[in-house]
Amino acid sequence: MTIIKYKVHRFDIDMDKDQARLEQFLNNLEGEVVTIIPNVKPTFQLMGATAKVNFLLIVEKITK
């Protein structure tokens, strides 16, 4: 029986500025990235409603 382990990382992000930081984080993971889940937060501005991603959940499959 094979046991598969996963680790979930929370990555706080400013989508306008953190592309390089996210790339570095992903490249430093030792396992395989299974999925990236954005947390989408609705925001309201003068022009109407919009949405913003304030953090990502990154699921990593741990390989040994």
Buried (B, 14 or more C-beta within 10 A) or exposed (E): EEEEEEEEBEBEBEEEEBEEEBEEBBEEBEBEEEEEEBEEEEEEEEEEEEEEEBEBEBBBBEEE
